[in-house]
């Protein structure tokens, strides 16, 4: 009787499982082809529909995480066992409690770790032309929903999987473009514009700033809602001669991490590599086998490190058009980077899908087997961070280690002892051993302690920008406090409304990283050799980039502070518009003043500018209506005046063009987004339109971001990222053919010169300052030296190398072009051009320069002494027009708020 009852129950269970699976079509039934078939791609419309069909399974829950920049719904499919799906809120709460580590003991943490489920994020499609990402996600979701093998069932029982689409807009564009040609031999991904509306490939450079809607949607799930222990970000392209690059990654890693992050990446990476080897899938390379490191913050994979999450990145080969694995002889020698080399062969799309699914299962199997360990470890890292923030702590930065060595060297010199030449063949473990007293001299020095917290005063000149900074922290899951009354710390008085960010919190690494300078090590291929280029930036401190004023506090402190709920965004304080019969002044020191000016001009209201760069608006009913709105919405401070300034010049909006190219310029995309945020009107201009001439009839200002103007000695500018293969005009729809072409010395430059001579203005940024050389202006490259043939050549990399870093520069505060700038300010510098203005040059004025031999504030600046006295930006008269040349990246990725006004100031006539 009992046996027959059991068999009956088993039958009913099997029928229910079969019915649930039957409700979900296979990928082939839905898309009309198998995922991974050659020459086949699914677009987002089809994929969105499949997400919704998979949601019929009791193993899933579909979550709309927000709208994209183009207005599509961005979905995340949560997959787990039916029992876990019913209790998602409980498991999310456990994940949050353990990650934040607030007010729970080790005993409670162990208990929660046993009760909870591991949470793993898997995404796809961030870089839309890397089509393996989206398609492996589709295949993985299907397999997790449909398979009933023991491994899958164990994973579903122990893991909650967050399957997130990272770029719906891009998938729609790329897949439709690829599939538009019926001839498979002609299918390609040479798309006409960026695959994220504004920033294309830089959508993976936006995860501490979160300017883009997709970044905001993803970050909300990662850092506020779910706080997964592991996140896996799929990408392409693997290094030549391999199939993929994956964890663990090369040094350096960031010094603010908990060491558990580094060893956990090693552990999960080993599980991934092992699985491929077990399955006979060669070609995995790691560590020095690829360029990827764990130093930089800002990527979808890297920002989680600063939140105690195990971030994984793989870069795999493959695509719908079959390709070949090339022969790279050195890759065939097995080593620690590539223990299982792949041989040259034809490679099909499905192979990349199979590899990716295997890698996903490796990660999920690891999470299932070690779910309690993963949960407890994220708690432990959070608890460690809180403990470090509550006591004196010194982070081991290279500059401190250098100070220890210098102190030892000075001591030896004072004692008259000769330094060892280190000539012994073997050190027997005693290399570089020095007296321990020098440790305490530096790493117990009170002034070198890590901060206990940071105070952002509410009475700073551009508080709305400071609030934007606070919101970037809040979107990233940082705990922020706000003063409910005036208070005093260390003798300094602060007003109510000031913000406080303490380091005694789980995500302390991210807090420190946003406020403190990065100290990148000197990283060379060998002593005296060329530098090893960082994967991305070397220094990026967001508070410095945004010009936020803050005070570091080295002792424990408290006050009338309220803790803001996690994820609760802040608004700039509403300003009261005082009554004035005369008018109002707006300061160019506050970025939102430019929003007000643009709204006033668009409303037909007169705006004038003083000689110091302040904006004057006469008091009228119409102007007060606009000012009241911007004071309320954007915290704009309109200062009433008793008398009208005498030094006024009427302003009018310019007709502005931003250079762009076929495939889309990422820097141009960032500038276009920035212009929209601050209510400037613009249109894109392409090289063919420049070559056609008559520019002055259409435009007052043309903006050339980096990468537009070629070097005088080369046909193309230095590459600033990924350059798509440019198709022939005959291969394109008519509406895109005018986008083809590039700036040339023979055709384009004469038209730009004529535009300037006729009264037009041009802003050049980064490498596009090459225009000054094409025009024959009396300036030259400041970073050259004579070789043994008495020829001027650029400084070599072993003498001078400054990758993306923040340098402190000097500004001419009397120049109207610099209105609102302080006398010294940080600029984002990425191997940026610098200049020497010829003696007795006429009509050229320097705007920005470096006055010291140590301008580095955050990052890495090898040979920075060469910058002393050189010019970073200048303005030059050309005919009746004006060229503005800014070597540093003054609009860098929508982050460098403190230098935005260097562009904005130029955009009125």
C-alpha positions in Angstrom: 0.0 0.0 0.0 2.8 2.4 1.1 4.8 1.5 -2.0 1.9 2.1 -4.4 1.2 5.4 -2.7 4.9 6.5 -3.1 4.8 5.5 -6.8 1.6 7.5 -7.2 3.2 10.6 -5.6 6.3 10.1 -7.7 4.2 9.9 -10.8 2.3 13.0 -10.0 5.6 14.9 -9.3 7.1 13.7 -12.6 3.9 14.8 -14.5 4.0 18.2 -12.8 7.7 18.7 -13.7 7.1 17.5 -17.3 4.1 19.9 -17.6 6.1 22.8 -16.2 8.9 22.2 -18.7 6.4 21.7 -21.5 5.1 25.2 -20.9 8.5 26.6 -21.8 9.6 26.2 -25.5 13.1 25.3 -26.4 15.3 28.0 -27.9 14.8 26.4 -31.3 11.0 26.4 -30.9 11.0 30.0 -30.0 13.8 31.6 -32.1 13.6 29.1 -35.0 17.3 28.1 -34.6 19.5 26.6 -31.9 21.5 29.1 -29.9 25.0 29.0 -31.3 24.0 28.1 -34.9 26.4 29.7 -37.3 25.1 32.9 -39.0 22.2 33.3 -36.5 21.5 35.9 -33.9 18.5 36.7 -31.8 17.5 40.3 -31.3 16.2 41.8 -28.1 12.5 41.8 -29.1 12.8 38.0 -29.5 14.9 37.6 -26.4 12.5 39.7 -24.2 9.6 37.5 -25.4 11.7 34.4 -24.4 12.4 35.9 -21.0 8.6 36.1 -20.5 8.1 32.5 -21.7 10.8 31.2 -19.3 8.9 33.0 -16.5 6.1 30.4 -16.8 8.4 27.9 -15.1 8.0 27.6 -11.3 11.8 27.8 -11.1 11.8 31.4 -12.1 10.7 34.9 -11.3 11.0 37.7 -13.9 12.0 41.1 -12.6 11.9 44.4 -14.6 14.9 46.2 -13.2 14.2 49.5 -15.1 14.1 51.2 -18.5 17.1 51.7 -20.8 18.3 54.9 -22.3 16.2 54.1 -25.4 13.2 53.2 -23.3 13.2 49.4 -23.4 12.5 47.2 -20.4 15.6 45.7 -18.9 14.9 42.2 -17.4 16.5 40.0 -14.8 15.3 36.4 -14.6 15.8 34.9 -11.1 16.3 31.1 -11.2 16.2 28.7 -8.3 14.2 25.7 -7.0 10.4 26.3 -6.7 10.8 26.2 -2.9 13.4 28.9 -3.0 11.4 31.0 -5.4 8.6 31.1 -2.9 11.0 32.5 -0.2 13.0 35.0 -2.3 12.3 37.9 0.1 13.7 35.8 3.0 16.9 34.9 1.1 17.4 38.4 -0.2 17.2 39.7 3.4 19.8 37.2 4.5 22.1 38.2 1.7 21.7 41.8 2.7 22.3 41.2 6.4 25.4 39.2 5.8 26.9 41.6 3.2 26.3 44.7 5.3 27.5 42.9 8.5 25.7 45.4 10.7 24.7 44.4 14.2 25.1 40.6 13.8 27.5 38.4 15.7 29.7 35.7 14.3 27.3 33.1 15.8 24.3 34.8 14.1 26.3 35.1 10.8 27.1 31.3 10.9 23.4 30.6 11.5 22.3 32.8 8.6 25.0 31.3 6.3 23.6 27.9 6.9 20.0 29.0 6.4 20.6 31.3 3.4 21.3 30.5 -0.2 24.3 31.6 -2.3 23.4 34.4 -4.7 25.2 34.4 -8.0 24.8 37.1 -10.7 25.3 36.1 -14.4 24.9 38.6 -17.1 25.3 38.9 -20.8 25.3 41.5 -23.6 26.9 44.5 -22.0 29.1 45.0 -25.0 26.6 44.2 -27.7 28.9 43.3 -30.5 30.3 40.6 -28.2 27.4 38.5 -29.1 28.4 35.3 -27.2 27.4 37.2 -24.0 23.7 37.5 -24.7 23.4 34.1 -26.4 25.1 32.1 -23.6 22.7 33.8 -21.2 19.7 32.6 -23.2 21.2 29.0 -23.4 22.1 29.0 -19.7 18.6 30.1 -18.6 17.0 27.4 -20.7 19.3 24.7 -19.4 18.7 25.7 -15.8 15.0 25.8 -16.3 14.7 22.5 -18.2 17.5 20.2 -16.9 16.8 17.7 -14.1 20.2 16.1 -13.6 21.7 15.8 -10.1 24.1 18.7 -10.6 21.4 21.1 -11.8 19.0 20.1 -9.0 21.8 20.6 -6.4 22.5 24.1 -7.9 18.8 25.0 -7.8 18.4 23.9 -4.2 21.4 25.9 -3.0 21.8 28.9 -5.3 19.7 31.8 -6.3 20.8 32.8 -9.8 20.3 36.3 -11.1 20.4 36.2 -14.9 20.5 39.8 -16.1 20.4 41.3 -19.5 23.0 44.1 -19.5 22.2 46.0 -22.7 18.9 45.4 -24.4 19.3 48.4 -26.8 22.6 47.1 -28.0 21.3 43.6 -28.8 18.5 45.0 -30.8 20.8 47.2 -32.9 23.6 44.6 -33.4 21.5 41.6 -34.2 19.2 43.4 -36.6 22.2 44.8 -38.4 23.9 41.5 -38.6 20.8 39.6 -39.8 19.6 42.3 -42.3 21.6 40.7 -45.2 20.2 37.4 -46.6 23.7 36.5 -47.9 25.4 35.1 -44.9 28.9 35.8 -46.4 28.0 39.5 -46.2 26.8 39.6 -42.6 28.9 41.8 -40.3 28.7 43.9 -37.1 30.0 47.2 -38.6 27.1 49.0 -36.9 26.7 52.7 -37.8 26.4 54.0 -34.2 27.3 53.2 -30.6 25.6 50.1 -29.2 24.7 52.0 -26.0 22.8 55.2 -26.9 25.5 57.6 -25.6 28.6 55.7 -24.6 29.0 52.4 -26.4 31.9 50.4 -25.0 32.2 52.8 -22.1 29.0 51.3 -20.6 31.5 49.1 -18.8 33.3 52.2 -17.4 30.3 53.6 -15.6 29.9 51.5 -12.5 31.0 53.9 -9.8 29.5 57.0 -11.4 26.4 55.3 -12.8 25.5 58.0 -15.3 23.7 55.6 -17.7 20.2 54.2 -16.9 21.5 50.6 -17.5 24.3 51.1 -15.0 21.8 52.5 -12.5 19.5 49.5 -13.0 22.3 46.9 -12.7 23.9 48.6 -9.7 20.7 48.8 -7.8 20.4 45.0 -8.0 24.0 44.4 -7.2 24.7 46.9 -4.4 21.3 47.7 -2.9 18.9 44.9 -3.5 20.6 41.5 -3.8 24.3 41.9 -2.9 25.4 38.6 -4.5 28.5 36.8 -3.3 29.6 36.1 -6.9 29.0 38.1 -10.0 30.0 36.9 -13.5 30.4 39.3 -16.3 30.7 37.7 -19.8 32.8 39.4 -22.5 34.8 38.9 -25.6 37.6 38.9 -27.0 40.1 36.3 -25.9 43.9 36.9 -26.4 45.1 35.6 -29.8 46.1 32.0 -29.7 43.7 31.2 -26.8 40.0 30.6 -26.4 39.4 32.8 -23.4 40.9 34.8 -20.7 39.6 34.3 -17.2 40.4 34.5 -13.5 42.7 34.8 -11.6 44.1 38.0 -13.0 47.5 39.7 -13.1 48.8 42.1 -10.5 48.5 44.7 -9.2 45.3 44.3 -7.2 44.0 47.3 -5.3 45.4 47.7 -1.8 42.1 48.5 -0.2 40.6 45.0 -0.8 40.1 42.5 1.9 42.6 39.7 1.1 39.7 37.2 1.0 38.7 38.8 -2.3 42.0 38.0 -3.9 42.1 34.4 -2.7 38.4 33.8 -3.5 38.9 34.9 -7.1 41.7 32.4 -7.2 39.5 29.7 -5.9 36.6 30.2 -8.2 38.9 30.7 -11.1 40.5 27.3 -10.4 37.1 25.7 -10.4 36.4 27.2 -13.9 39.7 26.2 -15.3 39.4 22.7 -13.9 36.0 22.1 -15.3 37.1 23.0 -18.8 40.1 20.7 -18.5 37.9 17.9 -17.2 35.6 18.4 -20.2 38.5 18.5 -22.7 38.1 22.2 -23.5 41.5 23.7 -23.9 42.6 27.3 -24.3 41.9 29.0 -20.9 44.5 31.6 -20.1 44.9 33.5 -16.8 47.1 35.9 -14.8 50.0 37.1 -17.0 48.4 35.4 -20.0 46.1 38.4 -20.5 45.9 42.2 -19.8 43.2 42.0 -17.1 44.0 43.0 -13.6 42.0 43.8 -10.4 43.4 47.3 -9.8 40.7 49.6 -11.3 37.3 50.5 -10.1 34.4 51.3 -12.5 33.7 48.2 -14.4 30.8 45.9 -14.0 33.2 43.2 -12.9 35.6 45.4 -10.9 33.3 47.6 -8.8 32.0 44.5 -7.0 35.5 43.9 -5.6 35.2 47.1 -3.6 31.9 45.6 -2.2 33.5 42.3 -1.1 32.0 40.4 -4.0 33.8 37.9 -6.1 33.9 39.5 -9.5 34.5 37.3 -12.5 35.3 38.2 -16.1 35.9 36.0 -19.1 36.8 37.2 -22.5 36.0 34.5 -25.1 36.5 34.2 -28.8 33.7 33.4 -31.3 30.7 34.7 -33.1 28.0 33.7 -35.6 30.5 34.0 -38.5 33.0 31.1 -38.1 36.6 32.1 -37.5 40.0 30.5 -37.0 42.0 30.1 -33.9 45.4 31.6 -35.0 48.8 30.1 -34.4 50.7 31.9 -31.7 53.7 29.7 -31.1 54.5 31.0 -27.6 51.0 30.1 -26.5 51.6 26.5 -27.3 54.1 26.1 -24.5 52.1 25.1 -21.3 52.8 27.3 -18.4 51.0 28.7 -15.3 49.2 31.2 -17.5 48.0 28.7 -20.1 48.3 25.1 -18.7 46.2 23.6 -21.5 46.9 25.3 -24.8 44.5 25.2 -27.8 45.8 24.3 -31.3 44.9 26.3 -34.4 41.5 25.2 -35.8 38.2 26.4 -37.2 36.0 27.8 -34.5 32.2 27.8 -34.5 29.7 29.9 -32.5 28.3 26.9 -30.7 31.7 26.0 -29.3 31.8 29.4 -27.5 28.3 28.9 -26.2 29.2 25.4 -24.9 32.4 26.8 -23.2 30.4 29.6 -21.6 27.7 27.3 -20.3 30.4 25.0 -18.8 32.0 28.0 -17.1 28.6 29.1 -15.7 28.0 25.7 -14.4 31.5 25.6 -12.8 30.7 28.8 -11.0 27.3 27.6 -9.9 28.6 24.2 -8.8 31.2 26.0 -6.7 28.5 28.2 -5.2 26.3 25.2 -4.4 29.1 23.2 -2.8 30.4 26.2 -0.8 27.3 28.2 -0.3 27.7 28.6 3.5 31.3 29.5 3.1 30.5 32.2 0.5 27.8 33.6 2.7 29.9 33.7 5.8 33.0 35.1 3.9 31.1 38.1 2.7 30.0 38.7 6.2 33.6 38.3 7.5 34.9 40.8 4.9 32.2 43.3 5.9 33.0 42.7 9.6 36.7 43.2 8.9 35.9 46.5 7.1 33.8 47.8 10.0 36.5 46.9 12.5 39.2 48.7 10.4 37.0 51.7 10.2 36.5 51.8 14.0 40.2 51.9 14.9 43.5 53.3 13.8 44.5 51.6 10.5 47.2 52.1 8.0 46.9 50.8 4.4 50.1 49.5 2.8 50.5 51.8 -0.1 53.6 51.9 -2.3 54.4 55.5 -1.2 54.6 54.3 2.5 56.9 51.4 1.6 59.0 53.9 -0.4 59.1 56.1 2.7 60.3 53.2 4.9 63.1 52.5 2.4 64.0 56.2 2.2 64.2 56.4 6.1 66.5 53.4 6.2 68.7 54.8 3.4 68.9 58.2 5.2 69.8 56.4 8.5 72.6 54.4 6.8 74.0 57.6 5.3 73.9 59.3 8.6 75.7 56.4 10.2 78.3 56.3 7.4 77.4 52.7 6.4 77.7 51.7 2.8 74.6 50.3 1.1 74.7 46.6 0.1 75.0 46.1 -3.6 72.7 43.0 -3.4 75.3 41.0 -5.3 74.9 37.7 -3.6 73.5 34.9 -5.9 71.1 33.8 -3.2 69.5 35.9 -0.4 68.3 32.9 1.7 65.0 34.7 2.4 66.7 37.9 3.8 66.3 40.1 0.7 65.8 43.8 1.5 65.7 43.1 5.3 65.9 46.4 7.3 65.5 47.2 11.0 61.8 46.9 12.1 61.9 50.4 13.7 61.3 51.9 10.3 58.0 50.2 10.1 56.6 52.1 13.1 58.3 55.3 11.8 55.9 55.3 8.8 53.1 52.8 9.3 52.3 53.9 12.8 52.7 57.6 12.1 49.4 59.3 13.3 49.1 61.6 10.3 49.2 58.6 7.9 46.2 56.8 9.4 43.3 55.9 7.2 40.3 58.3 7.7 37.5 57.3 10.1 35.1 59.3 8.0 34.6 62.2 5.6 32.4 65.3 6.1 31.0 67.0 3.0 29.9 70.5 4.1 26.6 71.9 2.8 28.0 75.4 2.5 30.4 74.7 -0.4 30.1 76.7 -3.6 28.8 73.9 -5.7 26.8 71.8 -3.3 24.4 70.4 -6.0 27.5 68.7 -7.5 28.4 67.4 -4.1 24.9 65.9 -3.9 25.5 64.2 -7.2 28.6 62.7 -5.7 26.6 61.5 -2.6 24.1 59.9 -4.9 26.8 58.0 -6.7 27.8 56.6 -3.3 24.2 55.8 -2.4 23.5 54.0 -5.8 26.6 51.9 -4.9 25.1 50.8 -1.6 27.2 53.0 0.6 25.8 54.0 4.0 25.5 57.8 4.2 24.5 60.0 7.1 23.1 63.5 7.1 23.4 66.2 9.7 20.0 67.3 11.2 21.6 70.3 13.0 24.8 72.4 13.0 27.7 70.6 14.5 31.4 71.0 15.2 34.2 68.5 14.7 37.9 69.3 15.4 37.1 72.9 15.9 35.4 73.2 12.5 31.7 74.2 12.3 29.5 72.5 9.8 25.9 73.4 8.8 22.9 71.2 9.0 22.4 69.3 5.8 26.0 68.4 5.5 26.7 64.7 4.6 28.9 62.3 6.6 30.4 59.1 5.2 32.0 56.9 7.8 34.5 54.2 6.9 33.2 51.8 9.6 31.0 50.0 7.1 31.1 46.8 5.1 31.9 48.5 1.8 34.8 50.5 3.3 37.0 49.7 0.3 34.7 51.6 -2.0 34.4 54.6 0.4 38.1 54.9 0.6 38.5 54.5 -3.2 36.1 57.4 -3.9 37.7 59.8 -1.4 41.4 58.9 -1.3 44.2 59.1 -4.0 45.0 55.8 -5.8 48.7 55.0 -5.5 49.5 52.8 -8.5 52.9 51.0 -8.3 55.7 51.6 -10.7 55.0 48.7 -13.0 57.5 47.9 -15.7 58.2 44.8 -17.9 61.7 44.7 -16.3 64.0 47.1 -14.6 64.8 50.0 -17.0 62.3 48.6 -19.5 59.0 49.9 -20.8 55.9 50.3 -18.6 53.1 47.8 -18.4 49.9 49.7 -19.4 47.2 49.5 -16.8 44.0 47.7 -17.9 42.2 51.0 -17.6 42.9 54.1 -15.4 45.6 54.3 -12.8 43.9 57.0 -10.7 40.3 58.2 -10.7 39.3 59.5 -7.2 35.8 60.6 -7.8 35.7 63.3 -5.1 38.7 64.9 -6.8 37.3 64.7 -10.3 34.0 66.2 -9.2 35.6 69.0 -7.2 33.8 68.0 -4.0 35.1 69.8 -0.9 35.4 67.4 2.1 37.3 67.0 5.4 39.0 63.8 6.5 38.5 62.9 10.1 41.2 60.6 11.7 39.5 60.0 15.0 36.1 58.5 15.9 33.4 61.1 15.8 29.7 61.6 16.1 27.0 64.3 16.0 23.4 65.0 15.2 23.5 62.6 12.3 20.6 60.6 10.8 21.4 57.5 8.8 19.8 57.5 5.4 18.0 54.4 4.2 20.0 52.3 1.8 19.4 53.4 -1.8 17.5 56.6 -0.9 18.7 59.2 -3.4 19.2 62.8 -2.3 18.1 66.1 -3.9 20.0 69.4 -3.9 18.4 71.7 -1.4 15.6 73.8 -2.7 16.8 77.4 -2.8 14.6 80.4 -2.0 14.3 83.0 -4.7 14.6 86.3 -3.0 12.7 89.3 -4.3 14.7 91.7 -6.4 13.6 94.7 -8.5 16.9 94.8 -10.4 18.1 91.3 -11.1 20.1 88.2 -10.1 23.6 86.9 -10.5 24.5 83.2 -11.1 28.0 81.9 -10.4 29.9 79.9 -13.0 31.5 78.0 -10.1 28.2 76.0 -9.8 27.6 73.7 -12.7 23.9 73.9 -12.5 24.0 77.6 -13.2 24.5 76.6 -16.9 21.2 74.7 -16.8 19.6 77.9 -15.6 21.3 80.0 -18.3 20.2 77.7 -21.1 16.6 77.5 -19.8 16.5 81.3 -19.6 17.9 81.7 -23.1 15.5 79.2 -24.6 12.6 81.1 -22.9 13.7 84.2 -24.7 15.0 85.9 -21.6 18.0 88.2 -21.8 21.2 86.9 -20.1 24.4 88.8 -19.8 27.9 88.0 -18.6 30.2 90.1 -16.4 33.9 90.4 -17.0 34.5 87.9 -14.2 32.2 85.3 -15.8 29.1 85.7 -13.6 25.7 85.7 -15.3 23.3 88.5 -14.8 19.5 88.1 -15.3 17.2 91.1 -15.1 14.3 90.8 -12.8 11.1 90.2 -14.7 8.0 88.1 -14.1 9.2 85.7 -16.8 12.8 85.4 -15.6 11.7 84.9 -12.0 9.4 82.0 -13.1 12.3 80.2 -14.7 14.7 81.0 -11.8 12.2 79.7 -9.3 11.9 76.4 -11.2 15.7 75.8 -11.5 16.2 76.9 -7.8 13.6 74.2 -6.8 14.6 71.5 -9.2 18.4 71.9 -9.4 19.4 73.9 -6.2 20.5 76.8 -8.3 21.5 79.8 -6.2 20.3 83.1 -7.7 21.8 86.0 -5.8 19.7 89.2 -5.8 21.5 92.4 -6.6 20.7 96.0 -5.8 22.2 97.5 -8.9 22.9 96.3 -12.4 26.6 95.5 -13.0 28.3 97.9 -15.4 30.5 95.4 -17.2 27.9 93.4 -19.0 28.0 91.6 -22.3 24.8 90.1 -23.7 24.9 86.3 -24.4 23.2 84.3 -27.1 23.2 80.5 -27.6 25.7 79.2 -30.1 24.9 76.9 -33.0 27.0 73.9 -31.8 28.2 70.9 -33.6 30.0 67.9 -32.1 32.2 65.9 -34.4 31.2 62.2 -34.7 32.1 59.4 -37.1 30.7 56.2 -38.5 30.4 53.6 -35.8 30.2 56.3 -33.2 32.8 58.1 -31.2 32.7 57.3 -27.5 34.1 60.6 -26.4 31.6 62.4 -28.7 28.8 60.3 -27.1 29.8 61.3 -23.6 29.9 65.0 -24.6 26.4 64.7 -26.3 25.0 63.2 -23.1 26.6 65.9 -21.0 25.2 68.6 -23.3 21.7 67.2 -22.8 22.1 67.0 -19.0 22.9 70.7 -18.9 20.3 71.7 -21.5 22.6 72.7 -24.4 21.4 72.2 -27.9 23.7 70.6 -30.4 23.9 68.4 -33.5 26.5 65.9 -34.7 28.7 66.8 -37.7 30.6 64.2 -39.7 33.8 64.5 -41.7 32.1 64.6 -45.0 30.1 67.7 -43.9 33.3 69.4 -42.8 34.9 68.6 -46.2 31.8 70.1 -48.0 32.6 73.5 -46.5 30.3 76.5 -45.7 30.7 75.7 -42.1 30.3 79.2 -40.8 26.8 79.5 -42.3 25.6 76.6 -40.2 27.7 76.7 -37.0 29.3 79.0 -34.4 31.1 76.3 -32.5 32.5 72.9 -33.4 33.7 70.5 -30.6 36.3 67.9 -31.5 36.7 65.2 -28.8 39.8 63.1 -28.6 40.5 60.9 -31.6 39.1 63.2 -34.2 42.1 65.1 -35.6 45.1 63.0 -36.8 48.7 63.6 -35.9 50.6 65.6 -38.5 53.0 62.7 -38.9 50.4 59.9 -39.1 47.3 59.2 -41.1 45.2 58.4 -38.1 44.9 59.7 -34.6 46.0 57.4 -31.7 43.3 54.9 -31.1 41.1 55.6 -28.1 39.5 52.2 -27.8 37.9 49.8 -30.3 37.7 50.9 -33.9 35.1 49.1 -36.0 35.8 48.0 -39.5 34.5 50.7 -41.7 32.3 49.4 -44.6 32.2 50.8 -48.1 29.4 53.3 -48.9 27.8 50.8 -51.4 27.4 48.4 -48.5 25.3 50.8 -46.4 21.8 52.1 -46.4 21.7 55.6 -47.9 21.0 57.3 -44.6 24.4 56.3 -43.2 26.7 57.0 -46.1 27.3 60.6 -45.2 28.7 59.4 -41.9 31.7 57.8 -43.5 35.1 59.5 -43.8 37.7 61.0 -41.5 39.4 64.3 -41.0 42.2 64.7 -43.5 45.0 67.3 -43.7 44.4 67.9 -47.4 40.6 68.4 -47.4 39.3 68.9 -43.9 41.9 71.1 -42.3 41.6 73.9 -44.9 37.8 74.1 -44.2 38.4 74.2 -40.5 40.9 77.0 -40.9 38.4 78.9 -43.1 35.7 78.4 -40.4 38.0 79.9 -37.8 39.1 82.8 -40.0 35.5 83.7 -40.6 34.8 84.0 -36.9 33.9 80.4 -35.9 35.2 78.9 -32.7 36.6 75.4 -32.2 37.2 73.4 -28.9 39.7 70.6 -29.2 40.2 68.0 -26.4 42.9 65.5 -26.0 44.6 64.3 -29.1 42.4 66.5 -31.3 44.6 69.4 -30.1 46.7 68.2 -33.1 44.7 70.8 -35.0 47.0 73.5 -33.6 49.9 71.8 -35.4 48.0 71.5 -38.6 47.2 75.2 -38.5 50.8 76.1 -38.0 50.3 77.8 -34.7 53.5 78.8 -32.7 53.2 75.9 -30.3 55.2 72.6 -30.0 55.1 69.3 -28.1 56.7 70.0 -24.7 57.7 66.3 -24.2 60.5 65.8 -26.7 64.3 65.4 -26.5 67.1 65.2 -29.0 68.4 61.7 -30.0 71.9 60.9 -31.0 71.2 62.2 -34.5 70.1 65.6 -33.0 66.5 64.9 -34.0 63.6 65.8 -31.7 61.8 62.7 -30.6 59.0 62.1 -27.9 60.3 61.0 -24.5 60.5 57.2 -24.2 58.2 55.2 -22.0 61.0 54.3 -19.5 61.5 58.1 -18.9 58.0 59.4 -19.0 54.7 57.6 -18.8 51.4 58.9 -17.3 48.3 56.7 -18.0 44.9 57.8 -16.8 45.6 59.8 -13.6 44.6 63.0 -11.8 47.2 65.8 -11.9 46.9 69.1 -10.1 47.2 72.0 -12.5 47.3 75.8 -12.3 44.6 78.0 -13.9 44.6 81.6 -15.1 41.7 82.8 -13.0 41.6 86.1 -14.9 40.8 84.4 -18.2 37.1 84.5 -19.1 37.5 81.0 -20.6 38.3 79.7 -17.0 35.4 81.5 -15.3 34.4 79.7 -12.1 37.7 77.7 -11.8 39.9 78.0 -8.7 43.6 78.8 -9.1 44.5 75.1 -8.7 42.4 72.1 -9.7 42.7 68.5 -10.7 42.6 67.5 -14.4 42.1 64.0 -15.8 45.3 63.3 -17.7 45.8 60.2 -19.9 49.0 60.5 -21.8 47.6 63.8 -22.7 49.2 66.4 -25.0 51.1 69.3 -23.4 52.6 72.2 -25.1 55.4 74.8 -25.2 54.3 78.2 -26.5 57.0 79.7 -28.7 58.7 82.8 -27.4 57.2 86.1 -28.6 54.1 84.2 -29.8 51.2 86.6 -30.6 47.5 85.9 -30.0 48.0 82.9 -27.9 47.2 82.7 -24.1 47.9 79.9 -21.8 44.9 78.8 -19.7 46.2 75.8 -17.7 49.8 74.7 -16.9 51.8 72.7 -14.4 53.9 74.8 -12.0 55.5 72.0 -10.0 57.6 68.9 -10.7 55.2 66.7 -8.7 51.6 67.4 -10.0 50.4 63.8 -9.4 47.4 63.7 -7.1 46.0 60.2 -7.8 47.3 57.4 -10.0 50.7 56.9 -11.6 53.0 59.5 -13.1 56.4 58.2 -14.0 58.7 61.1 -15.0 56.2 63.7 -13.9 59.1 66.2 -13.4 59.1 66.7 -17.1 55.7 68.5 -16.8 57.0 71.4 -14.7 56.4 74.6 -16.6 54.6 73.1 -19.5 51.2 74.3 -20.8 48.1 72.0 -20.7 45.6 74.2 -22.4 45.6 77.5 -24.4 43.5 79.7 -26.6 44.7 81.1 -29.9 43.2 83.6 -32.3 42.9 82.5 -35.8 41.5 85.2 -38.1 38.4 86.6 -36.3 37.8 83.2 -34.7 39.3 81.3 -31.8 40.8 77.8 -31.2 40.7 76.4 -27.7 43.0 73.5 -27.0 42.6 71.4 -23.9 45.1 68.6 -23.5 43.5 66.9 -20.5 40.1 65.1 -20.7 37.9 67.9 -19.4 34.7 66.0 -19.8 36.1 62.5 -18.9 33.3 59.9 -19.0 30.8 62.3 -17.5 32.8 62.2 -14.2 35.1 65.2 -14.2 32.5 67.7 -13.0 35.1 70.1 -11.7 36.3 70.8 -15.3 32.9 70.7 -17.2 32.8 74.5 -17.1 35.9 74.7 -19.2 33.7 73.5 -22.0 30.5 75.2 -20.9 32.1 78.6 -20.7 32.9 78.5 -24.4 29.4 77.7 -25.6 27.8 81.2 -25.7 28.3 84.1 -28.1 
